[in-house]
Amino acid sequence: TVKYLVNNENYGQIVGETEQIVKNSENASEVTAVAKDGYKFKEWSDGRTTPDRLDQYVTENATYTANFVKTWTVQYLVDGATFATRTVENGANGYISEIPEKYGYVFSNWDKNLECVTSDIVTNAVFLPWISLDPNGSIDANDFVETHITGRNVKENTFEYIISESISDTGENISD
């Protein structure tokens, strides 16, 4: 006898005959593990990772459980437009390797913590202005603050992190 079970009936089901009496050395009939919305098939209890299963040359009784996991959708936006959408397993890391681009800016981070996804998330790209140095290799940090951070709720000295640690909070180049 070969039995096919699911780890939770709310997560998915088996399509096909779930309990089969198979003669020694014959084949079982094919079954498929099908996830319900919001879940995905992960693997069978014996480690097989494809949802379709055809057990051949059956020589002993066996029970196989289809394991399903909860999934969430993460939508990544750049200026309100979808940059990417990913399905992430419950509790998994939702960060992506693709880096969005925006002319005149450098990507900094996503505005939501994606280390342990436990719900659907819409996250926005955070960009910082690209800084160009003058021919002497310096920049007036006060001009930077007035030009690029005006309107943001940012303390004036936080531009130090944005530019580099070689610029003082007075705008002097201290790396020389």
N, C-alpha and C positions, 0 to 999 in steps of 0.2 A: 504494500500500500504506500502511495506517495501522497502527502498532504501539502497543500499550499495555503499559507495563512498571511495575514497582514498584522503589522505591529499595532495598528489602531484603525478601526473601521471608519473613523471620521476623517482620516488622512488619505485613504485610497482603498482600492479593491482589486481582487483578482478576477480577470476575465478568462473564462475557461473552466474546466472541471477541477474543483478545488480538492477533491478526494478521489483518487484513482486507484483501482485495483489492477496491478500490472503483473503479468506472469514473469517468472524469473528470466532474466536476460532480454526482455522485450523493452520497448520504448513507451514512455508515458506520452500523453497528449500535450501539445503546447499550451502554455498559459502565459498571460501577460499581466504584469503589475501596472495599474493605471492610477495615477495620483489625482486627487480632487483639487479644485481650485485653491490656490494658496499653499499648496504642498508640492513636493517633488519626490519621485522615486530616488532613493539613495543606493540601496544594494539589497541583495538577498542575504539571508543569515549565513550562507556558506561563502560569502565574499563576491559572488558574481555581481557585476555592475550593470548588466543590461536588463531591462524590464521584461523582455521576452525570454521564455525559458522552455527548453525541450530536453527533458532528461532521457538519455538513451542508455540502453543496456543496463536496466535497473536490476540489481541483484539483492537488494535488501530494502526494508521499510525505511522511509525517510520523510522528514518534515522540513519544509523550507519556509521561512518567514520573509515577506517583502517588507523592507524598512523604508518608511516615508518620513520626510522632515518638513517642518514648517518653513515657508519661504516668505521673503518680503521684497518689495520693489523699491529700489533706490533710483531716483531721477536726479541727474546732474544738470544744472542750468548754468548758462553763460549769458548774462544780460537778458534773462527771461526766456531764452530759447533753449530747447533741449539739446545738450551736448552728448549725453549718453544715458542709457537706462540699463540697469542690471537687476537680475534676480539673485538675491543673496539668502543663504541658509540662515535660519534663526541663530543668533549669537555669533555669526561670522563677521569678519572684517569686510567692510563695504568700500574701502578705498580702491581706486582704479589706477592703473599705471599710465593711462593716457593723460596728457597734460594739455589743457585748453590754452589757446593763444588769443591775445587781444592786442592789436597794434598800439604801441606806445606804453604797454604795461607788461609786467611779469606776473605770472601766476604765483600766488602765495599759498593758498589752502582752500579747503571747502568750509563753508560756514557752519556745518553741523559735525558733531563727533560721529565718525563712522567706524569706530573700532569694534563695536559690538552691536550689530543691528538687531533690534527687537521690535521693529514696527516699520511700516512704509515711511520713506523719508524723501523729501524734496530738498536738495541742498544746492546752494549757489556758490559759484566760483568767486573767490576774493582775489583781486588783482592789486598790485602796487605799481605806482608810476615808474617807468623806466627812467633812470637818471643818466643824463649825459654830462660828462665833465667838459669844461672849457679846455682849450689847447694847453693850458698850464697844468691840467690835471686837478683842478680844484673846483669847488662849487660853493656858492653862497647859501649856506643852510637856511638862513632866514627867508631868502627868496623861495627856497624849496617849500618851506612850511606854508608861506602865504599862497604860493601858486598851486601846490598839489594837495594840500590837506585842508584847505579852507572848506568849511561846511561839514567836515567830519568831526565827530566828538572824540578828538584825540589830543592828548597833552602835547605841548610843543616839543618836549624833549624826546618823545617816542620816535621822532624821525631818525634819531641816532641808530636805532635798530634797522630802519628801512634802508638807510644809505650805507653805513658801515661804521664800525667802531673807531675808524680813523678820523672821524669828524667830531669835534667837540660840540657841546650844546650851545656854544656861541658862534658856531659856523667856521671856526678856524680849523685848518687842516693840521692835525697833530701828528701825522705819520712821518713828517720830515724831520 
